[in-house]
Amino acid sequence: MDRAILEREALKLPQHERALLADAEGGSLDDEVVREAESACAHEADDRYQAFLRGELQTLEGPAMFQQLREQHGK
């Protein structure tokens, strides 16, 4: 089945069923793939933190960030 079709159909599921599906799919991944993804995420988080410490990133408090997202997405 086409990836786009799978994604579209999965997004039609109730949230708790999508969570179960994501958990099942995550468990089916090769341990090496999971380690690589976790390593990449950790590296990205560290890069962003270092940029924050250097004053290179704009930051927002949580409520302001959510308000900005709602405004951007018209909700």
Backbone atoms as SQL, in Angstrom:
CREATE TABLE atoms (id INTEGER PRIMARY KEY, chain TEXT, resi INTEGER, resn TEXT, atom TEXT, x REAL, y REAL, z REAL);
INSERT INTO atoms VALUES
  (1, 'A', 1, 'MET', 'N', 0.843, -1.174, 0.000),
  (2, 'A', 1, 'MET', 'CA', 0.000, 0.000, 0.000),
  (3, 'A', 1, 'MET', 'C', 0.892, 1.242, 0.000),
  (4, 'A', 2, 'ASP', 'N', 0.450, 2.262, -0.677),
  (5, 'A', 2, 'ASP', 'CA', 1.182, 3.514, -0.781),
  (6, 'A', 2, 'ASP', 'C', 1.295, 4.180, 0.592),
  (7, 'A', 3, 'ARG', 'N', 2.451, 4.741, 0.888),
  (8, 'A', 3, 'ARG', 'CA', 2.694, 5.380, 2.180),
  (9, 'A', 3, 'ARG', 'C', 1.692, 6.481, 2.462),
  (10, 'A', 4, 'ALA', 'N', 1.377, 7.307, 1.465),
  (11, 'A', 4, 'ALA', 'CA', 0.441, 8.411, 1.656),
  (12, 'A', 4, 'ALA', 'C', -0.951, 7.881, 2.030),
  (13, 'A', 5, 'ILE', 'N', -1.354, 6.774, 1.413),
  (14, 'A', 5, 'ILE', 'CA', -2.652, 6.179, 1.730),
  (15, 'A', 5, 'ILE', 'C', -2.648, 5.655, 3.160),
  (16, 'A', 6, 'LEU', 'N', -1.572, 4.966, 3.540),
  (17, 'A', 6, 'LEU', 'CA', -1.462, 4.461, 4.910),
  (18, 'A', 6, 'LEU', 'C', -1.545, 5.593, 5.926),
  (19, 'A', 7, 'GLU', 'N', -0.813, 6.668, 5.644),
  (20, 'A', 7, 'GLU', 'CA', -0.811, 7.800, 6.568),
  (21, 'A', 7, 'GLU', 'C', -2.199, 8.417, 6.678),
  (22, 'A', 8, 'ARG', 'N', -2.847, 8.612, 5.540),
  (23, 'A', 8, 'ARG', 'CA', -4.185, 9.209, 5.526),
  (24, 'A', 8, 'ARG', 'C', -5.180, 8.341, 6.312),
  (25, 'A', 9, 'GLU', 'N', -5.107, 7.031, 6.113),
  (26, 'A', 9, 'GLU', 'CA', -6.014, 6.123, 6.811),
  (27, 'A', 9, 'GLU', 'C', -5.708, 6.075, 8.310),
  (28, 'A', 10, 'ALA', 'N', -4.431, 6.074, 8.646),
  (29, 'A', 10, 'ALA', 'CA', -4.053, 6.042, 10.065),
  (30, 'A', 10, 'ALA', 'C', -4.542, 7.295, 10.781),
  (31, 'A', 11, 'LEU', 'N', -4.498, 8.433, 10.119),
  (32, 'A', 11, 'LEU', 'CA', -4.932, 9.683, 10.743),
  (33, 'A', 11, 'LEU', 'C', -6.441, 9.730, 10.962),
  (34, 'A', 12, 'LYS', 'N', -7.182, 8.844, 10.329),
  (35, 'A', 12, 'LYS', 'CA', -8.629, 8.759, 10.543),
  (36, 'A', 12, 'LYS', 'C', -8.970, 8.019, 11.841),
  (37, 'A', 13, 'LEU', 'N', -8.009, 7.284, 12.382),
  (38, 'A', 13, 'LEU', 'CA', -8.237, 6.515, 13.603),
  (39, 'A', 13, 'LEU', 'C', -8.380, 7.442, 14.802),
  (40, 'A', 14, 'PRO', 'N', -9.122, 7.004, 15.824),
  (41, 'A', 14, 'PRO', 'CA', -9.170, 7.786, 17.069),
  (42, 'A', 14, 'PRO', 'C', -7.766, 7.888, 17.672),
  (43, 'A', 15, 'GLN', 'N', -7.544, 8.912, 18.451),
  (44, 'A', 15, 'GLN', 'CA', -6.213, 9.182, 18.993),
  (45, 'A', 15, 'GLN', 'C', -5.633, 7.987, 19.746),
  (46, 'A', 16, 'HIS', 'N', -6.415, 7.321, 20.571),
  (47, 'A', 16, 'HIS', 'CA', -5.874, 6.204, 21.348),
  (48, 'A', 16, 'HIS', 'C', -5.474, 5.040, 20.430),
  (49, 'A', 17, 'GLU', 'N', -6.197, 4.846, 19.327),
  (50, 'A', 17, 'GLU', 'CA', -5.821, 3.788, 18.385),
  (51, 'A', 17, 'GLU', 'C', -4.560, 4.162, 17.605),
  (52, 'A', 18, 'ARG', 'N', -4.418, 5.459, 17.300),
  (53, 'A', 18, 'ARG', 'CA', -3.178, 5.902, 16.634),
  (54, 'A', 18, 'ARG', 'C', -1.984, 5.700, 17.550),
  (55, 'A', 19, 'ALA', 'N', -2.188, 5.955, 18.850),
  (56, 'A', 19, 'ALA', 'CA', -1.105, 5.753, 19.819),
  (57, 'A', 19, 'ALA', 'C', -0.712, 4.280, 19.872),
  (58, 'A', 20, 'LEU', 'N', -1.699, 3.399, 19.887),
  (59, 'A', 20, 'LEU', 'CA', -1.403, 1.961, 19.892),
  (60, 'A', 20, 'LEU', 'C', -0.675, 1.548, 18.618),
  (61, 'A', 21, 'LEU', 'N', -1.107, 2.086, 17.487),
  (62, 'A', 21, 'LEU', 'CA', -0.462, 1.776, 16.211),
  (63, 'A', 21, 'LEU', 'C', 0.988, 2.267, 16.205),
  (64, 'A', 22, 'ALA', 'N', 1.201, 3.472, 16.692),
  (65, 'A', 22, 'ALA', 'CA', 2.559, 4.025, 16.742),
  (66, 'A', 22, 'ALA', 'C', 3.451, 3.183, 17.638),
  (67, 'A', 23, 'ASP', 'N', 2.905, 2.744, 18.766),
  (68, 'A', 23, 'ASP', 'CA', 3.680, 1.903, 19.675),
  (69, 'A', 23, 'ASP', 'C', 4.034, 0.576, 19.018),
  (70, 'A', 24, 'ALA', 'N', 3.065, -0.013, 18.331),
  (71, 'A', 24, 'ALA', 'CA', 3.321, -1.291, 17.656),
  (72, 'A', 24, 'ALA', 'C', 4.352, -1.129, 16.543),
  (73, 'A', 25, 'GLU', 'N', 4.234, -0.054, 15.797),
  (74, 'A', 25, 'GLU', 'CA', 5.184, 0.184, 14.701),
  (75, 'A', 25, 'GLU', 'C', 6.573, 0.479, 15.248),
  (76, 'A', 26, 'GLY', 'N', 6.628, 1.243, 16.325),
  (77, 'A', 26, 'GLY', 'CA', 7.923, 1.542, 16.932),
  (78, 'A', 26, 'GLY', 'C', 8.612, 0.281, 17.413),
  (79, 'A', 27, 'GLY', 'N', 7.842, -0.651, 17.935),
  (80, 'A', 27, 'GLY', 'CA', 8.401, -1.913, 18.408),
  (81, 'A', 27, 'GLY', 'C', 8.883, -2.812, 17.283),
  (82, 'A', 28, 'SER', 'N', 8.420, -2.534, 16.063),
  (83, 'A', 28, 'SER', 'CA', 8.820, -3.374, 14.941),
  (84, 'A', 28, 'SER', 'C', 10.120, -2.908, 14.287),
  (85, 'A', 29, 'LEU', 'N', 10.633, -1.761, 14.734),
  (86, 'A', 29, 'LEU', 'CA', 11.850, -1.223, 14.130),
  (87, 'A', 29, 'LEU', 'C', 13.075, -1.981, 14.621),
  (88, 'A', 30, 'ASP', 'N', 14.046, -2.049, 13.773),
  (89, 'A', 30, 'ASP', 'CA', 15.336, -2.646, 14.106),
  (90, 'A', 30, 'ASP', 'C', 15.982, -1.813, 15.211),
  (91, 'A', 31, 'ASP', 'N', 16.574, -2.483, 16.197),
  (92, 'A', 31, 'ASP', 'CA', 17.207, -1.768, 17.308),
  (93, 'A', 31, 'ASP', 'C', 18.239, -0.759, 16.820),
  (94, 'A', 32, 'GLU', 'N', 18.960, -1.079, 15.782),
  (95, 'A', 32, 'GLU', 'CA', 19.977, -0.163, 15.251),
  (96, 'A', 32, 'GLU', 'C', 19.323, 1.098, 14.700),
  (97, 'A', 33, 'VAL', 'N', 18.197, 0.942, 14.025),
  (98, 'A', 33, 'VAL', 'CA', 17.473, 2.097, 13.497),
  (99, 'A', 33, 'VAL', 'C', 17.007, 2.988, 14.643),
  (100, 'A', 34, 'VAL', 'N', 16.504, 2.374, 15.697),
  (101, 'A', 34, 'VAL', 'CA', 16.042, 3.129, 16.861),
  (102, 'A', 34, 'VAL', 'C', 17.214, 3.868, 17.500),
  (103, 'A', 35, 'ARG', 'N', 18.337, 3.199, 17.669),
  (104, 'A', 35, 'ARG', 'CA', 19.514, 3.855, 18.266),
  (105, 'A', 35, 'ARG', 'C', 19.976, 5.028, 17.409),
  (106, 'A', 36, 'GLU', 'N', 19.983, 4.855, 16.094),
  (107, 'A', 36, 'GLU', 'CA', 20.399, 5.946, 15.202),
  (108, 'A', 36, 'GLU', 'C', 19.448, 7.132, 15.313),
  (109, 'A', 37, 'ALA', 'N', 18.135, 6.857, 15.366),
  (110, 'A', 37, 'ALA', 'CA', 17.151, 7.934, 15.486),
  (111, 'A', 37, 'ALA', 'C', 17.307, 8.655, 16.817),
  (112, 'A', 38, 'GLU', 'N', 17.481, 7.903, 17.890),
  (113, 'A', 38, 'GLU', 'CA', 17.653, 8.516, 19.205),
  (114, 'A', 38, 'GLU', 'C', 18.928, 9.345, 19.257),
  (115, 'A', 39, 'SER', 'N', 19.986, 8.850, 18.644),
  (116, 'A', 39, 'SER', 'CA', 21.244, 9.581, 18.608),
  (117, 'A', 39, 'SER', 'C', 21.089, 10.883, 17.821),
  (118, 'A', 40, 'ALA', 'N', 20.405, 10.809, 16.686),
  (119, 'A', 40, 'ALA', 'CA', 20.188, 12.006, 15.874),
  (120, 'A', 40, 'ALA', 'C', 19.363, 13.036, 16.640),
  (121, 'A', 41, 'CYS', 'N', 18.329, 12.572, 17.361),
  (122, 'A', 41, 'CYS', 'CA', 17.501, 13.489, 18.155),
  (123, 'A', 41, 'CYS', 'C', 18.321, 14.132, 19.270),
  (124, 'A', 42, 'ALA', 'N', 19.138, 13.346, 19.942),
  (125, 'A', 42, 'ALA', 'CA', 19.966, 13.874, 21.028),
  (126, 'A', 42, 'ALA', 'C', 20.957, 14.903, 20.488),
  (127, 'A', 43, 'HIS', 'N', 21.538, 14.619, 19.329),
  (128, 'A', 43, 'HIS', 'CA', 22.489, 15.549, 18.711),
  (129, 'A', 43, 'HIS', 'C', 21.786, 16.857, 18.341),
  (130, 'A', 44, 'GLU', 'N', 20.609, 16.752, 17.755),
  (131, 'A', 44, 'GLU', 'CA', 19.839, 17.949, 17.385),
  (132, 'A', 44, 'GLU', 'C', 19.475, 18.762, 18.621),
  (133, 'A', 45, 'ALA', 'N', 19.040, 18.090, 19.684),
  (134, 'A', 45, 'ALA', 'CA', 18.684, 18.787, 20.919),
  (135, 'A', 45, 'ALA', 'C', 19.898, 19.513, 21.487),
  (136, 'A', 46, 'ASP', 'N', 21.048, 18.873, 21.476),
  (137, 'A', 46, 'ASP', 'CA', 22.261, 19.507, 21.988),
  (138, 'A', 46, 'ASP', 'C', 22.652, 20.708, 21.129),
  (139, 'A', 47, 'ASP', 'N', 22.560, 20.551, 19.797),
  (140, 'A', 47, 'ASP', 'CA', 22.871, 21.674, 18.903),
  (141, 'A', 47, 'ASP', 'C', 21.973, 22.873, 19.199),
  (142, 'A', 48, 'ARG', 'N', 20.683, 22.604, 19.380),
  (143, 'A', 48, 'ARG', 'CA', 19.746, 23.695, 19.659),
  (144, 'A', 48, 'ARG', 'C', 20.029, 24.331, 21.021),
  (145, 'A', 49, 'TYR', 'N', 20.355, 23.515, 22.002),
  (146, 'A', 49, 'TYR', 'CA', 20.668, 24.048, 23.334),
  (147, 'A', 49, 'TYR', 'C', 21.914, 24.933, 23.271),
  (148, 'A', 50, 'GLN', 'N', 22.923, 24.484, 22.556),
  (149, 'A', 50, 'GLN', 'CA', 24.138, 25.285, 22.425),
  (150, 'A', 50, 'GLN', 'C', 23.847, 26.603, 21.707),
  (151, 'A', 51, 'ALA', 'N', 23.004, 26.567, 20.672),
  (152, 'A', 51, 'ALA', 'CA', 22.617, 27.788, 19.969),
  (153, 'A', 51, 'ALA', 'C', 21.852, 28.717, 20.911),
  (154, 'A', 52, 'PHE', 'N', 21.006, 28.152, 21.768),
  (155, 'A', 52, 'PHE', 'CA', 20.287, 28.942, 22.767),
  (156, 'A', 52, 'PHE', 'C', 21.271, 29.631, 23.707),
  (157, 'A', 53, 'LEU', 'N', 22.259, 28.883, 24.190),
  (158, 'A', 53, 'LEU', 'CA', 23.251, 29.456, 25.103),
  (159, 'A', 53, 'LEU', 'C', 24.038, 30.580, 24.441),
  (160, 'A', 54, 'ARG', 'N', 24.254, 30.475, 23.138),
  (161, 'A', 54, 'ARG', 'CA', 24.980, 31.520, 22.402),
  (162, 'A', 54, 'ARG', 'C', 24.075, 32.699, 22.047),
  (163, 'A', 55, 'GLY', 'N', 22.784, 32.598, 22.371),
  (164, 'A', 55, 'GLY', 'CA', 21.843, 33.680, 22.065),
  (165, 'A', 55, 'GLY', 'C', 21.404, 33.701, 20.620),
  (166, 'A', 56, 'GLU', 'N', 21.521, 32.586, 19.923),
  (167, 'A', 56, 'GLU', 'CA', 21.186, 32.521, 18.503),
  (168, 'A', 56, 'GLU', 'C', 19.742, 32.097, 18.240),
  (169, 'A', 57, 'LEU', 'N', 19.011, 31.691, 19.276),
  (170, 'A', 57, 'LEU', 'CA', 17.636, 31.240, 19.099),
  (171, 'A', 57, 'LEU', 'C', 16.673, 32.153, 19.829),
  (172, 'A', 58, 'GLN', 'N', 15.564, 32.451, 19.179),
  (173, 'A', 58, 'GLN', 'CA', 14.488, 33.183, 19.832),
  (174, 'A', 58, 'GLN', 'C', 13.715, 32.177, 20.677),
  (175, 'A', 59, 'THR', 'N', 13.359, 32.564, 21.868),
  (176, 'A', 59, 'THR', 'CA', 12.599, 31.668, 22.733),
  (177, 'A', 59, 'THR', 'C', 11.276, 32.316, 23.121),
  (178, 'A', 60, 'LEU', 'N', 10.306, 31.483, 23.395),
  (179, 'A', 60, 'LEU', 'CA', 9.001, 31.925, 23.856),
  (180, 'A', 60, 'LEU', 'C', 8.606, 31.098, 25.064),
  (181, 'A', 61, 'GLU', 'N', 7.838, 31.696, 25.972),
  (182, 'A', 61, 'GLU', 'CA', 7.279, 30.924, 27.073),
  (183, 'A', 61, 'GLU', 'C', 6.186, 30.030, 26.504),
  (184, 'A', 62, 'GLY', 'N', 5.912, 28.934, 27.175),
  (185, 'A', 62, 'GLY', 'CA', 4.948, 27.950, 26.693),
  (186, 'A', 62, 'GLY', 'C', 3.629, 28.520, 26.207),
  (187, 'A', 63, 'PRO', 'N', 2.897, 29.298, 27.031),
  (188, 'A', 63, 'PRO', 'CA', 1.604, 29.827, 26.581),
  (189, 'A', 63, 'PRO', 'C', 1.718, 30.700, 25.331),
  (190, 'A', 64, 'ALA', 'N', 2.771, 31.504, 25.251),
  (191, 'A', 64, 'ALA', 'CA', 2.958, 32.357, 24.077),
  (192, 'A', 64, 'ALA', 'C', 3.244, 31.524, 22.834),
  (193, 'A', 65, 'MET', 'N', 4.003, 30.453, 23.016),
  (194, 'A', 65, 'MET', 'CA', 4.317, 29.575, 21.896),
  (195, 'A', 65, 'MET', 'C', 3.054, 28.911, 21.361),
  (196, 'A', 66, 'PHE', 'N', 2.199, 28.407, 22.271),
  (197, 'A', 66, 'PHE', 'CA', 0.958, 27.768, 21.828),
  (198, 'A', 66, 'PHE', 'C', 0.030, 28.765, 21.143),
  (199, 'A', 67, 'GLN', 'N', -0.025, 30.001, 21.655),
  (200, 'A', 67, 'GLN', 'CA', -0.844, 31.033, 21.023),
  (201, 'A', 67, 'GLN', 'C', -0.337, 31.315, 19.612),
  (202, 'A', 68, 'GLN', 'N', 0.963, 31.415, 19.446),
  (203, 'A', 68, 'GLN', 'CA', 1.546, 31.667, 18.127),
  (204, 'A', 68, 'GLN', 'C', 1.225, 30.522, 17.167),
  (205, 'A', 69, 'LEU', 'N', 1.303, 29.292, 17.632),
  (206, 'A', 69, 'LEU', 'CA', 0.966, 28.150, 16.787),
  (207, 'A', 69, 'LEU', 'C', -0.499, 28.183, 16.379),
  (208, 'A', 70, 'ARG', 'N', -1.391, 28.504, 17.324),
  (209, 'A', 70, 'ARG', 'CA', -2.821, 28.593, 16.999),
  (210, 'A', 70, 'ARG', 'C', -3.064, 29.661, 15.942),
  (211, 'A', 71, 'GLU', 'N', -2.401, 30.791, 16.070),
  (212, 'A', 71, 'GLU', 'CA', -2.575, 31.876, 15.105),
  (213, 'A', 71, 'GLU', 'C', -2.051, 31.480, 13.730),
  (214, 'A', 72, 'GLN', 'N', -0.936, 30.781, 13.685),
  (215, 'A', 72, 'GLN', 'CA', -0.355, 30.348, 12.412),
  (216, 'A', 72, 'GLN', 'C', -1.231, 29.337, 11.698),
  (217, 'A', 73, 'HIS', 'N', -1.936, 28.525, 12.475),
  (218, 'A', 73, 'HIS', 'CA', -2.731, 27.453, 11.886),
  (219, 'A', 73, 'HIS', 'C', -4.224, 27.767, 11.905),
  (220, 'A', 74, 'GLY', 'N', -4.564, 29.013, 12.220),
  (221, 'A', 74, 'GLY', 'CA', -5.942, 29.452, 12.159),
  (222, 'A', 74, 'GLY', 'C', -6.890, 28.757, 13.109),
  (223, 'A', 75, 'LYS', 'N', -6.413, 28.389, 14.271),
  (224, 'A', 75, 'LYS', 'CA', -7.283, 27.709, 15.243),
  (225, 'A', 75, 'LYS', 'C', -7.389, 28.514, 16.505);
